[in-house]
Amino acid sequence: MKKIFLSLLKTLQILLNLIESWGGTIFLGLLFLSIFFQVILRYVFSSPSPELFEIAQYSFIWTIFLGAPYARKFDAHIKFDILFLRFSRKVQLILQIVFDLFFCIVLLVSLGPVLGDVIFYKIIKSEVLRIPWTYLFMCFPIFMVLTFIHNVIWIVKSFLELISGKTFAKEVEPWD
């Protein structure tokens, strides 16, 4: 049973990594290419492309909403922690658990309505490419689920550190 559970966790970890790192990389590359070709078309050929502009907009949105959970995975978001760092490690862990739990509850409560709205958006299509908005804005529920998963992982790590007193090594950020 333990072997199956560990295998399932490993599969989930691989899937999350694929979605976050490769998805973000693909959309960032698409953003770069669309802007690059926009500049060439506009300034070299004097013919702007609304299609490329729309691709750049939606690639930017997807890059942001896939990048935020990726930063959460490494606990690398910008924080205003001047006061937080003055507390003892135990108080920091308790505060971190409380805020992460609160955020998880907010994500869970709002996920249903957000999914409903995103599915409703299938009747609206993008202006130029005529892509249903469901596909364009599905990044937000994906962002919510990925952030929820990473928050739960951080809650468990913080709780285990609070109980055992053992600090867990952080994953090394790929950008370091």
N, C-alpha and C positions, 0 to 999 in steps of 0.2 A: 504494500500500500504506500509506504514511504517512497519507494522507488518511482511509482507512478506519479505521485505528487511532485517529486523533484523533477521528473521528466516534463510534466505539465508546466511547472514554473520556468524551466529552461526554454521550452517552446514559446511561452508568453514573453519571456525576455527577448528572444530572437525576433519575434513579431513586433514588439514595441520598438526595438532598435531599427528594424526595417522601416517602419512607418515614420518614426521621428527623424532619423538621420538621413535615410535615402529619400523619403518624401520631401523633407526640407531642402535637401540638396537639389533634387529635380526641379522643384518650384523656384529655387533661387537661380538655378541655371537658366530656366525658362524666362525668368524676369530679366536676367542679364542679356540674354539673346534678343528678347523682344525690344528692349530699350536700345540695344546696339543697332538692330536693323531699323528701328524707328529713326534714329539719328541719321543713318545712311540714306534712308528713303527721303527724309525731310530735307536734309541739307545738300545731298549730292544730286538727287533726282527731283527735288522740289515737289514731291508727291507724298504727303503724310498718309499714314495707314491707320485708320480707326480700329482695324482688327488687332493690330499689334498693341495699340494703346490699351484696348480692353484686356488682352492677354496679360500685359504688364500689370494692370490694376489687380486682376484676380490672382495672379502669381504672387504679388506682394502680400495680399491678404492671406493666402495659404501659407506663405513663408513665415509670416508673423505668428499665425495660430498653430503652426507645427513647431516653431522655434521656442515658444514660451514653455510648453511642457518639457521640452528638451533641456532648457535652462533649469527648470524645476527639478529635473532628475539629478542634477549636480548641485542643487541648492545654490544656484549662481545668480539669482535675481538680485537686483539692486535693492538694498534695504536701508532704512533709516534706523540704525540700531545703536545710536549713541547711548541711549538710556538702557536698552536691552543688554548691552555688553557690560554694564556696571553691576548687574545681578550675578549671583552665584550660578554655577553651572546647573545646579539642580532647579533653581527658579527658571532659568532659561529654558530648560527642557520642558518643564510644566507649562510655561507660557507657549512654547512652540507646539506642544501637543494640543493645547486648548484652541489656539488659533487655527491649526491645521484641521482639527475636528470641526470647528465652526465652518471653515471654508468647504470641507467635504460635504457637510450638511447643505450648505447653500448650493453647491454643485448638484447634489442629488435631487433637491427640491426643484431646481430650475431646469433640470435636464429634460423632463417630460414636456413642459410647455415649449422649450426651445426646439425639441425634435418635431413637435406638432407644427410649429411655425415653419421650420425648414422644409418639412414635407409639403406643407401648404404652398410654399413658394414654387412648386413645380408648374403652376399655371402662369407664372411670370417668366419671361425669357429675357436674356441680356439683349441690349439694344442692337449690337452689330452682329455678333456670332450666333445669336438666337439659342444660347445654351440655357436650359432651365436653371433658375436660381437655386433650386435644390442642390444641384451639383456644385454651384459656386459657393454656397454658404454652409455646406456640410462640414466645412473645416471647423466651425464653432462647436458643434456637438462632439466632434473628434477631439478638439482641444479640451473640452470639459472632461471627457472620459480619461484621456491621457493624464491630465492634471490630477484628477481624482486618484488614479492608480499611483502616481508618484507621491501624492500626499499621504496615502495609506502606507506606502513603503517608509516614508519619513516618520510617520506616527509610530510605526512598529519599531524602527531603529531608535527613536527617541525614548520610547517606553522601555525597551530592553536596556538602554544605557542608564535610564533612571533607576531601574530595578537592580541591575548587576553592577553598575558603576564602571563598566567596561566601555570605552569609546570605540566605535566602529570606524574603520578607515573609510574615508570618502573615496568614491571613484575619481580617478584623475580626469579632469576635463580635457576633451580633445583639443581645445584651443590653447592649453598651457604648454 
